[in-house]
């Protein structure tokens, strides 16, 4: 038997290429400084603030409203970039889905563990990402920040997920994500964590080893 009861997965950066990597490539193509572009578009991602992107992920504003706020911040730095358009062009096709991660989920479930998606996402992208894989077949729970009104790294989103999985203890859950701040937040609550790098295959093997697949 596994020492764990559940595995929680992020979506973007785990099942698909990282949004951070996609925006980094776009920034490099324009010659803009990558660190400035990332912070302008996404805010300090290891925090939960009133940055327009954070508000968008909490479902508090529309994509158009968030883009207007981001554009105003970008203008102060002397560049113009539309993060929503960049991410849509880079993540708009089911062909980018990492099938080995989907298989990992199937194997986790076959092992008898519960599974969940815990994603920071936006309403305008909801139909696209939800259509990329059979969510009802793969996951017991889907927790989307823009629906819940709370986003990672806020502890409440992890607590809600564990509760909906049947009050799974944090110490009996594994969390898989590509954002260091989200991983740190989960660790602080007692979850076991696996960080996903640009080459995601190492993380897949870490999960398999951790839960004994």
C-alpha positions in Angstrom: 0.0 0.0 0.0 1.1 3.6 -0.7 1.9 5.9 2.2 -0.2 8.5 0.4 -3.9 9.0 -0.2 -3.9 11.6 -3.0 -1.9 13.4 -5.6 -2.7 17.0 -6.5 -1.6 18.3 -9.9 -1.2 21.8 -11.3 -2.3 22.2 -15.0 -0.2 24.6 -17.0 3.5 23.7 -16.7 2.6 20.1 -15.7 0.3 18.8 -18.4 1.4 21.4 -20.9 4.5 23.6 -21.4 5.0 26.2 -18.7 3.2 29.6 -19.2 6.4 31.1 -17.7 8.5 29.5 -20.5 6.1 30.6 -23.2 6.2 34.2 -22.1 9.9 34.1 -21.6 10.3 33.1 -25.3 8.0 35.9 -26.3 10.0 38.4 -24.3 13.3 37.3 -25.8 11.8 37.6 -29.3 11.0 41.3 -28.6 14.3 42.0 -26.9 12.6 43.0 -23.6 14.2 42.0 -20.3 12.7 38.7 -19.3 12.5 39.3 -15.6 10.7 42.7 -16.1 8.2 41.1 -18.6 7.4 38.2 -16.3 6.8 40.5 -13.3 4.9 43.0 -15.3 2.5 40.4 -16.8 2.2 37.9 -13.9 3.2 40.0 -10.9 5.3 38.5 -8.1 4.0 34.9 -8.6 5.1 33.7 -5.3 2.6 36.1 -3.7 -1.1 36.7 -3.8 -1.7 40.4 -4.5 -3.9 42.9 -6.3 -1.8 42.7 -9.4 -4.2 42.6 -12.4 -3.2 39.0 -13.3 -3.8 37.8 -9.8 -7.2 39.5 -9.8 -7.9 37.7 -13.2 -6.9 34.3 -11.8 -9.2 34.9 -8.8 -12.1 35.7 -11.2 -12.4 39.3 -9.9 -11.9 41.0 -13.3 -12.3 40.1 -16.9 -9.4 39.4 -19.3 -10.0 42.7 -20.9 -9.8 44.5 -17.6 -6.7 42.7 -16.5 -5.0 43.4 -19.9 -5.7 47.1 -19.5 -4.1 47.1 -16.1 -1.1 45.1 -17.3 -0.7 47.4 -20.3 -0.6 50.4 -18.0 2.2 48.7 -16.0 4.0 47.7 -19.1 3.9 51.2 -20.5 5.9 52.4 -17.5 8.6 49.9 -18.4 8.7 50.9 -22.1 7.3 47.8 -23.7 4.0 46.4 -25.0 3.1 42.7 -24.7 -0.3 40.9 -24.5 0.2 37.9 -22.2 -3.2 36.5 -22.9 -2.6 36.5 -26.7 0.9 35.0 -26.2 -0.3 32.2 -23.9 -3.3 31.4 -26.1 -1.0 31.0 -29.1 1.4 28.9 -27.2 -1.1 26.7 -25.4 -4.1 26.6 -27.7 -3.8 23.1 -29.0 -4.4 19.6 -27.6 -1.3 18.5 -29.4 0.8 20.1 -26.6 -0.7 17.8 -23.9 2.0 15.7 -22.2 0.6 12.2 -22.6 3.1 10.7 -20.2 1.7 13.0 -17.4 -1.8 11.9 -18.3 -0.7 8.3 -18.1 0.9 9.0 -14.7 -2.6 10.2 -13.5 -4.1 6.9 -14.7 -1.5 4.9 -12.9 -1.9 6.9 -9.7 -5.7 6.2 -9.8 -5.0 2.5 -10.6 -2.9 2.4 -7.4 -6.0 3.4 -5.5 -5.1 7.1 -4.8 -7.4 10.0 -5.3 -6.4 12.8 -7.8 -7.1 16.5 -8.1 -6.2 19.4 -10.3 -5.4 22.6 -8.4 -4.9 25.3 -11.1 -4.5 29.1 -11.2 -6.5 29.8 -14.4 -8.8 32.3 -16.1 -12.4 32.2 -17.1 -11.7 33.0 -20.7 -9.4 30.0 -21.1 -11.6 27.6 -19.2 -13.3 25.9 -22.1 -10.0 25.3 -23.9 -8.0 23.7 -21.1 -11.0 21.6 -19.8 -11.4 20.2 -23.3 -7.8 19.0 -23.5 -8.4 15.8 -21.4 -11.2 13.8 -19.8 -11.3 15.6 -16.5 -14.1 13.5 -15.0 -12.3 10.3 -15.9 -9.0 11.4 -14.5 -9.7 13.5 -11.4 -11.9 13.3 -8.4 -11.7 17.0 -7.8 -11.0 20.0 -10.0 -10.3 23.3 -8.2 -9.9 26.3 -10.4 -8.8 29.6 -8.9 -11.1 31.7 -11.0 -14.1 29.7 -9.9 -13.1 29.5 -6.2 -12.0 33.1 -5.9 -8.7 32.1 -4.4 -5.4 31.3 -6.0 -2.1 29.6 -5.2 0.0 30.3 -3.1 -2.9 31.1 -0.8 -3.2 28.2 1.7 -7.0 28.1 1.4 -6.9 26.7 -2.1 -5.0 23.6 -0.8 -7.2 23.3 2.2 -10.3 23.3 0.0 -8.9 20.7 -2.3 -7.9 18.3 0.5 -11.4 18.7 2.1 -13.2 17.9 -1.1 -11.0 14.9 -1.6 -12.5 13.5 1.6 -10.6 15.4 4.3 -7.3 14.0 3.1 -4.5 14.9 5.5 -1.8 17.2 4.1 0.9 14.7 5.1 -0.8 12.0 3.0 -0.9 14.1 -0.2 1.6 14.9 -2.9 1.5 18.2 -4.8 3.0 18.6 -8.3 3.6 22.2 -9.7 6.1 24.2 -11.8 6.0 27.4 -9.7 8.4 27.6 -6.8 6.1 29.8 -4.7 3.3 27.3 -5.0 5.5 24.4 -4.1 6.8 26.3 -1.0 3.2 27.1 0.1 2.2 23.5 -0.2 5.3 22.4 1.7 4.5 24.8 4.5 1.1 23.1 5.0 2.8 19.7 5.2 2.2 18.3 1.7 4.9 16.4 0.0 5.9 18.2 -3.2 7.4 17.6 -6.6 8.8 20.5 -8.6 8.4 20.4 -12.4 11.3 21.8 -14.4 11.3 22.6 -18.1 12.1 18.9 -18.8 9.1 17.5 -16.9 10.2 13.8 -17.2 12.2 13.9 -14.0 9.2 15.0 -12.1 7.1 12.2 -13.5 9.7 9.7 -12.3 9.9 11.4 -8.9 6.1 11.0 -8.4 6.3 7.3 -9.5 9.1 6.6 -7.0 7.4 8.5 -4.2 4.1 6.6 -4.3 5.6 3.3 -5.4 4.5 2.9 -9.0 
